[in-house]
Amino acid sequence: MKMALVATKAALLAMTLNYGVHLGSSFAYMKFCLPQDFYDTARAFVTTASPMCTMLLSTMQLTQNNVAVVITTSIAAIVAGALKPT
């Protein structure tokens, strides 16, 4: 039982960290890579393809995949635990 509590705390900490990285990269992408007004539209053609914007977008995709894996694994563990004979 104690090990399950430690594992739960570790999973919550990892999810919180992952979500923080996801939010940070999302806000940075929105601030630096997307046009904010009409004059930024021309600049966006250049900056959207920049290495920084590509890295931020890749980071958002990876952290989104990490969350999906944790959710899927958690659901599978709950179902497997429910199906386990007592």
Secondary structure, DSSP 8 states (H G I E B T S, - for coil): -HHHHHHHHHHHHHHHHHHHHHHHHHHHHHHHHS--STTHHHHHHHHTTSHHHHHHHHHHHHHHHHHHHHHHHHHHHHHHHHHS--
